[in-house]
Amino acid sequence: MNKKIILSLFILLSSTSYSQKNKPKVDKIWTENIHQFTTPILSLKSQDYSDLDFLEPLLKGKPYVFIGESSHEVNEYYLLRNRLVQYLYQELGYKVVAIEAYKLVCMEANNVRNEVSLDSLYNYCFPLKKDMTMPEGARLFLDFFKNSDIQYNGFDIDLEFPNRFQQLVKKQFPLVLDSILSLDSALTLNFNKRKGLEFKAWDDILNDSIIFPLNSKRDKEVYQAILHRRNWLYKMQVNSPHTRDSIMGRNMNDILTRFYPDEKVVFLAHNGHISKYDPKREVMGEYIHDSLRSKTYVLGLYAYQGKTGVRDNGPVELVKQKKNSLGAILNSADHEIVFTDFSQQTEKPENSWMFEQIQSVSWAFQRQKIIPSKRYDGIIQIRNITATKLKHLQYEK
């Protein structure tokens, strides 16, 4: 065998062995009982979904599933979320998927899915990722999307590419004046520089039924997206996480109550947006209508070790897990991918970590104390993750 290959294998095995031998300590009562509360997931890509059957009873009466991720730009998160979405669609009848991305662009994906290549469709389904080499999980999802009747949507504000917003508004409402769209673009760019300018030109035409006839569901949905964009850009003076989550929450509720009231819906976003509760700020997940709250299942997604992508700055190594951290506890189950449910649990000594404040890792380097059962209904942890690639950077030789 080639000496370089032998050396590479030795380094890989040594590093894996080292990381596992140097696991952070976890209280004995938790490690001795961890298998009572965890279930392995056997694959990131398999189309045999039998290892996901544990989800069916948990999701009974839960038509709205929220799937998070502790960081963006992770290959394994793309793969797992694609597999979960396909399982939910094929086995449990979920027919809408909405993501943390520009609403109008994502909506347009439904119209162009059979007209454009996968590479072009990628820019509609993942509009924030244009500078990234398409991850395998995204490509698998796009193949599925092109050959299914699942509906795609977004719930974020169309901010970074005002020209594309103009084009989509004009396509839906051709009587909107070009001058208003040009002003919109100019103010959007200024807003991104944190100037928070006031702009009322939208207000002068929004009640005009000739310009906005609202004859179809799509008419109404695009119109509502314009309203929410106007409210954020031109009425709120500070660009803060709170205001962004409040607008995403409104878009989320519109999807559930106005535009897909009879469908099962999957939402994909960062853990920080989908979580049920955050003591420091109001998050999107807290804005769901009270009448719908009991119909949701919130699933956090975490990693134990590895690298996550950070836009424009290459991959970042996850900080090491500490004693009795969430990552260390779930890793003690000794599964590459592990699931745990909180929604069916009551507190007792052997699972008290679910109900206590423990440390988690958000993004790659933020050590965040959470009470798991308050944040989520369940969690999946992947032991090893790798960063996605930017087109203009090469992470690996």
N, C-alpha and C positions, 0 to 999 in steps of 0.2 A: 504493500500500500504506500502511496505517496507520502513522504515525510511531512509535507505541509498539511495534508488531510489528517494525519495522525495527531499532529500538534493541535490543529483546530479542534478535533474531537476531544482531546485531553483538556484543553482550556474550557470548552463548553461544559463538559462533565464536571470539571473541577469547580467552575463558578456556580453551577446548579447545586452541586453537593454542598459548597460553602454556604450558599444562601439558605439552604434548607437546614444545615447543621446549626446555623446561627439565627434560628427563628427567635423573635422576641417572646418573652415569657407570657403565658396566659394562665390565669387562676385555674387550679386543678379541677375544681368542680365544673367549670365551663368546658374545659377540654374533654373531661371524662363523659360529658353528656352531649357534646356538640352534634353527634350523629342522630340524636333524637329530633333535632331541629333543622337539619340540612338535607338537601337532596342534590346529587350530582347531575350536571348536564353534560352529556357525553360528546357533543360535537358543536362546532361553530357553523358547520356548513351542511350537515346531512339533511336530506329531504325525508328521512324516516324520523317522524316526530314523536315516536313512542316515549322518548326520554323527557318530553315536555308534557306528557299527559297529566302530571300532577297539577298543572295550571287549571285544567277544566273545572274541577269542583271549586277552586278558589275564585274563579271568575263567574260563577253562576250568579246571575242577577247583577253583573257588573259590566254594562255595555261600554264603559269608557275606561280605557287602559292608558296610563301614563308611563312611559319608559324613559328613564333618564340616562345620563352618563356623567361620570365625574370630571371628564375633560373632553373637549373636542379633539379631532385629528388623531384618532386611534384606530388602527386597522381592525383589531379584534372587536371593538364596539360596532363598527360598521357591519361586520360579519354576523355578530350575535343579534343585533337589532333587525337586520334583514331576515334572519331565520325566525325570530319571534313574530315579526309582521306576517311572514308567509304562513306560519303555523296558525296565527289568529285568523287570518283570512280563509285558509283552506279548511281548517278543522272547526272553527268556532264562529265563522260568519261575520267577522269584522270587515267592513267594506270601505272605510275611509281612513286615510293616514294623513296627519297634519304635523308639520315639523317647525322647528324654531328657525324660520327663514321667511323671506319676503312673500307676503300673501299673494299679491297679484301675479308674480312670476311663477310661484308654485301652482296656482290655479290654472295658469296657461298650459302647464305640462299636460293636463288632460286633453287639451285640444290638439296638441302637436305630437303626441306620443307615437302616432302611426305615420307621421310625415317626416321625421328627422332621424338622424343617426343616433346611436347611443351616446357618442361624444357630445353632440349638440343637446340631447335630452338631459345630460348631466348638468348643463348650465341652467336648466329650468328646475330640476328636482333638487339640486344642491347649489343654489345661486351664490352662496358665499364662498364656494370652493374652486373658483376659476383658476387659481394659481397652484392647484394641487394636482398631482398625478392621480387619476381616478383610482380610489381604493377598490380592492376586489369585492368587498361587501357592497359597495355602491353599484358596481357593474352587475352583480347578481340581482340586486333589487331592480335595476332598470330593465333587465331581461324579463323579470317577473312582471313588472309594471306594464311593459309594452304588450304583454300577452294575457292580461287580465282586465277585469272591469273595475278594479279598485279605483277609488277617487282620491286624488292627491290635493293637498291644500297646505297653506302656511298660516301662521298667526303672528308673525312679526311685522314691523313697519317697513315699507319700501323706502329706505333712506340712502343707501350708498350709491345707487345708480339711477339718478333722477331721469335720465333720458329713457331708460327702459320703462319706468313708471309712466312717463308721458305717452310712450307708444301704446302701452296696454290700455290706458284710460281712453286715448283717442280711438283705438280699435273698438272699444265698447260703446263709447259716447262720442261720435264724430263731430257733434255740434259744439263741444267744449272749445272755447277760443284758444288758439295757439298762444296768444299773449298771456293768458292765465297760466298755462302750462309752463311757459318760459319763466314767469315770475316764481312759480312753484319751484322750479329747478334752482333758480338763483338763491332763493331763501333756504332751500334744503342744504345747499353747499355752505351757506353762511351759518346755518344751525349746526352743521357738523363741526364748525369752528367755535362752537359754544357761544354764539351771539344771541340766540333765542329771540329772533325778530318777530314782530307782530305782522300778520298778513290776513286781510279780510276779503280779498277778491273772491275766494271760494264762496264766502257767505252770500255774495250778491247773486250767485247763480244756482246754488244748491237746491233751492225750492222751485226751480224752473222745470216744469214737467215736460216741456218740449226738448230741452237739452238732456234731461234725465227721465226718459219715459218709464223706466222700471217695469217693463212688461214680462220679464223672465226672472228666474231665480238668480241667474248669473248677473243680470242688470242690478238686482238688489244687493248682491254680495259685493260687486265692485264698488257700488255707490257707498255701501257701509264702510268699506276699506278706505275710501276717500275721506269720509267723515272722521274716522279714527285717526287717520294721518293728520288731518287738519287740526284736530283737537290737541294732538301731541306737539306738532311743530309750531303752531301759531298761537296756542292758548297757554301752554305751559312754558315757563321761562327757564327752567333748569332741566338739563338732560341728566336724569339720575336713574339708577336701577329701579327705584320705586315706580317712577312714571312709566318706564318701559314695561315693567311687569303688569302695571294696571291696564295698559293698552293691549298687551298680549292676552290678558285675562278677558278683556271685552271681546276680542276676536275669537277666543276660545269659546266663550258663551254663545256668541253668534253662530259658530259652527254647530254647536250642540242643539240650540233651541230654534234658530231661524232657518238654517240651511240644510241640516241633516238631522232633523229631530227624530227620525225613525230608524236611524242607522247606528250600528256599533262603530265606535271611533277609537283610533289609536293616536296618541300624541307623543311626539319625540322631541326632547329638549334636554338641556343640561339639568343635572340633579337640582341645582339651585333654583330653577324655575318651576319644575314639576312637583317639588316637595310640598307636603301638606301644611308645613308650619316652619317658620324661621323666626326665632326670637328677636333678631336684629332688624328685620325689615319685612314688609309684606311682599310675598312672592306670587307669581302667576297662579299657582295651585290653590292659593287661598281665595281667589276671586271666583271660583266656580259657584254657580247658584246653589243656595242651600238645599233646594229641592233635588239637586242632582248629586250632592256630595256622597250619599250612601250608595250611589251607583258607580263609584269609581274604584279602581285598583291602581295604586301608585307604586311603581317598581323602580328602585334606585339601582344604578349600575356602577360598580367600583372595580378597582384593580389592586393587586397586592404589590407588584413590582414591575419594573420595566420603564419604557419611555413613552411619553406623549408628545404630540406635535404642538408647537406654539407658532401661530401664524407669523411669517416673515422672520423667524428667529431659530429655525431648526428644532430638533428634538430636545426634550428636557427629561432627565432622569427623575423618577418619583423619589421623594424623600423616603427614608427608611421607616418602616412601621415600628411603633413603640410598644412597650408592654401593655397588654390589655386593650390595645387599639382594635377597632372594628376589623381592620385588615388582618391582624394577627389572630383574632378569634376565629374568623371564617377560614383562614388558611389552616388552622389546626384540624379542620375536617379532612384535610389532605386530598382534595379534589382540584383538578385544574380549573374547572368551572363549577361553582357551588351556589345553590339557591337556599334562601331561608325565608320563611313567612312569619310575619308578626301578627297578622290580622286574626289568626285563630288561637293566639297564645294568651295565657294569663300568667302573671308574674309569679315565679318561684325561684328558689336559690340557683337551680341549675340553668335557668335562662334569664337571670336578672340583668345580664348585660344588655338585653333588648330594651330595658326600661330605665337604664341608668345613662348618665352623661358620659360618653366615651369619645375617644379621639378618632377622627376619620381623616382621610387625605382627599382634598378637593383640588382640581387641576393637578399640578405635579408637586406643588410645594406648600400649599396652604393646609396647615393642620387645624382642623375645625372640630370643635366639640359638639356632638349631636346626641340626642336621645333617639335611637333608631326607630322605635315604634311610633314616635310622634311624627317623624319625618315621612316614613314610608309604610306601606302595607307589606312590602317584601324587598329583598335585596338579592342581586346576583353579583358575585365577585369572580373575576377572571384572574388567575394567578400571575400570568405573564403577558404583558402587552408591548406592542411596538408602534412607533410613530408613523403616520402617513408621510408621504414625501411631497415637498414643494417642487414644482417644475424646475425652478432655477437653482435648487440646492440638491446635492447628492449626499444622502446620509450614510449610505453603505457603499463599499467598494465592490 
